[in-house]
Amino acid sequence: MTQYQIVAKRTNELGEKEWTEFISSFNTVFKKQFTIDHFKTKYFGSSFGYSVHGILFHENEIVGMFTAIPRQYNYKEQEITIALGCDAFILKQHRKDELFLKEMANVVTTKLQTLGVSHFISIPNKTAYPYWKYYSGWKDIGTLNYFILPLRVSKLLGKYAFLDSFSFFGFKTIISCCSLMPFSKKADNKAIHLKRDQNYFGQRYTSDYIIRIMSDKSSFVYRIYNEDNIRTAYLIDCNPVTKANITLALKQIIEETRGEIDVILFVGKIDNPPFFFFKVPQKKEPRIQPFIGLSFENYMDSDFFSMDSWEVSLANFDNR
């Protein structure tokens, strides 16, 4: 298939024509209406100031791409870069070789290895997961969980709207009371966690996110979405992930949104959540979130491929 070519490029190496072809192909595959500015903000907003893309060209036109976004992490006593693999696609009419997707990823990981990046993570969808795991050599790290605060129960049950006032004010009162309790603020430090400094907050989040940093350096980040007419506040990041900080975050989100949300949702890992922040049963989860990784240096594999070693939430990814 000599009319096909796979090339690795940095974000700043993409020309105007390539951006136009990329956005057209991406929106066609995923049935979205994203803008070029959306992706420029996302891809330039990495710890390197750019991302790396494995591009599938057909007769000099973009018909597929795989992207990795570098982000800084702390691993025990050292700082490392871990790249997020995301936004992989190939136009349907060009899915002629099962190697294309793997080769697109390979040119990206090869390029990033020359820049000192040896570890990669991703959350593939249900269709892509078997390909990355069984065909491309990525391995399971774990599965992210859902935690929910159902402020208006009718939005989840589809009935009993008369209970909404009781549930909203009930949970608001419980959380306000619990915020006064002497929950421990001491975090169980995980081996691998995001490096949260000024650069991180500036690179990872746009103005659509609400960032709250406290005087003791604890922090949380949230963003509001309308999910099938359910007004959802996603608790994107919470640091440290303790009962005290989660309670504070939920209380402040409720106060700041002034009754305009129906549920608060966290996707990730919480070892010891507050009793009112319910873990969603797996069979009720809207989508399974498999957390996978790829390693080219085995010095940290025992931690890297262990969910217990990670402090992880939607902050680590790009899907919210």
Residue, then its C-alpha position, 0 to 999 in steps of 0.5 A: m500500500t505505497q499510497y499510505q505513509i505514517v509519519a510522526k510530527r510535533t503539534n507545532e509542525l502541523g500546517e494549516k492544511e493538516w489541521t483542516e484535514f485532521i479536524s474534518s476526519f476526527n469529527t467524521v469518525f466520532k460524530k463531533q463538532f470540535t474546532i481546531d482551536h479546541f485541539k490546539t489548546k489541548y495538544f499545546g497544553s502539555s508539559f513539553g509545550y506540544s504533543v506528538h502525533g502519529i499521522l496516517f497519510h493517504e496520497n498526502e491527506i490525513v486519514g488517521m492519527f494517534t496522539a500522545i500528550p506528555r504530562q509531568y508526574n512524581y514517582k516516589e522521589q523523582e520527577i518523570t514524564i508520562a504521556l497520555g495516548c488518546d484521540a486514535f482514529i482512522l477513517k472507515q474507508h482507510r481501515k485496510d490494514e490492521l497494522f496501521l493503528k499500531e504503527m501510528a502509535n509506534v512512531v509516537t512512542t519511538k519519538l517520545q523515547t528519544l525525548g526521555v519518555s518511556h511510559f504511556i497511559s490510556i483509557p480506551n473505549k470498549t471497541a479499542y481495548p482488545y486491540w491495544k491489549y492483545y495486539s499492541g502490547w499495552k497492559d492492564i493497570g486497573t479500572l476506574n470507579y465511579f462515585i456519585l452524590p445524587l443531589r436530585v434522585s429523580k434524575l437517576l431513577g427517572k421518577y419520584a421528582f417530589l423527593d428532589s427537594f428532600s434529597f438536595f437539602g438532605f445531602k447539603t445538610i449532611i455534607s455541611c455537618c460533616s465538613l465540621m468533623p475532624f476528618s484526617k487531612k493526611a493523605d496516603n501518598k501514592a507512588i505515582h501522582l501528577k505533579r501539581d504546580q502552577n504549570y500543571f494548572g495552566q497547561r491542563y485546564t482551560s477557563d471552562y474548569i473551576i480551579r480551587i487552591m486552598s491556603d494549605k495547598s490542597s486543591f480541587v477542580y470541577r467542570i459542569y456538563n449536561e449529560d442527557n439532561i442531567r446537570t452533572a458537576y464532574l469533580i475532575d481532580c482532588n488533591p489530596v484524596t482524603k475524606a476531609n478534602i473530598t467533603l470540602a470540595l463537594k460542599q463548595i461545589i454545591e454552594e458555588t453552583r447554587g442549586e443548578i446541578d443534579v449530581i456530582l460525579f468523580v471517576g477514579k480511585i478513592d480508597n476511603p470515600p466519605f459515606f455519602f459519596f456512593k460508589v456506583p456498582q459496576k453493572k450500573e456504570p455508564r461506561i467501563q473505564p479500563f486504565i492501561g499502560l505501556s512501559f519501555e523501562n522496567y525499573m518501575d513496572s511493579d508500581f506502574f502496572s499496580m492500581d494501588s500505586w496510582e493516585v488517579s482521576l479524570a485529571n490524568f486523562d482527556n475525556r472530561 
